[in-house]
Amino acid sequence: MDVNPLVPDSFSVIFGVFVVIIVLGFGFVIFSIVRNASKATQLGHDPITMQTELTARAIDSQALAPARSVEERLAEVDELLARGAISSDEHAAARARILGGI
């Protein structure tokens, strides 16, 4: 066996440790993926489309919608009163809540 004088003797040990660390890292990633997929399936979700489902829910939710202005909210309360959907006491209370939140 030819020994290269430019390569230290400890190179094979260091290389072996490096390979073991890489293999353990890949093993942990695969374990995590399998575990997360199993949990998602157990909870009734499709792990392949789960990210898309969550994104669609977030986009469609009111959480990301811009906040309505005070004028829009007051106009809605006034419209509800005009249609008879709420009483004048409810109208006054709703206006107070809206104006109190400014």
Sequence and secondary structure as in RCSB ss.txt:
>XXXX:A:sequence
MDVNPLVPDSFSVIFGVFVVIIVLGFGFVIFSIVRNASKATQLGHDPITMQTELTARAIDSQALAPARSVEERLA
EVDELLARGAISSDEHAAARARILGGI
>XXXX:A:secstr
    TTS TTHHHHHHHHHHHHHHHHHHHHHHHHHHHHHHHHTT  TTTHHHHHHHHHHHSGGGS    HHHHHH
HHHHHHHHTSS HHHHHHHHHHHHHT 
